[in-house]
Amino acid sequence: MRLFLVVLLMFIFAETSGQTYEVGLFAGGANNIGDVGRSNFILPSGPAFGGIFKWNKSKRYAWRGSVVYGEFTADDAKSDISSRQQRNYKMDNNVLEVSAGLEFNFVEYNLHQLGPAFTPYLYTGITYFRYGYHYFNAGQLQDIEQKDGAFAIPMTVGAKLRLSQFFILGAEIGARYTFTDNLDASNPSGSNYKNFRFGNIFSDDWYVFSGITLTYTFGRKPCQDCFD
């Protein structure tokens, strides 16, 4: 997390150049990390898809925004933790997020130069998401048809390759550290729900999107010196 914050502070005041934009799609899978189900960091249990926009300000970084929807299942029966297997809880949830922040390229990435262009990258910023509000009662998931919202910090690592003058293919894994502990229905808020809490109530939940992006580039080609 410290690395992402350092990168953000370093490049937020960097010299800007270039006027290239990207718009496209994200498709992949989603999984959660919490007190119910598996504890694997990357193991999608449901689909994820959305849209993405980038404003490339230089060969090193781009401002980025996205809207992504994902679904996941947390199933104790599939966990490798014996106590969870014996408990045998299962829940389904979904998240709809809006995220904005900074994408940093590890190597100079020139979208206006002929030939292939490839670079690994990092992304971080701020995310707000909505999710289903649930709780367990006597082992059964209670769906009260209510949505809740929370903020999260995205921490994404990926790589992208320019396929042609206009199209860029990418692959990324993005973990979101959330500011809620009830994404898995283990810690419902409010005095009426205190008897339904379980697990580590002092550790907030995570969710992860992993997949591919395909973006289309457009915009004015900058002056000769901007990308040199």
Secondary structure, DSSP 8 states (H G I E B T S, - for coil): -HHHHHHHHHHTTS-----EEEEEEEEEEEEEESSSS---SS---EEEEEEEEEEE-SSSEEEEEEEEEEEEEEEGGG-S-HHHHHH--EEEEEEEEEEEEEEEESS---TTSSS--EEEEEEEEEEEEEEEEEEEETTEEEEEEEEEEEEEEEEEEEEEEE-SSSEEEEEEEEEEEES-S-TTSSS--SGGGGGG--S-TTS--EEEEEEEEEEEEES----TTTT-
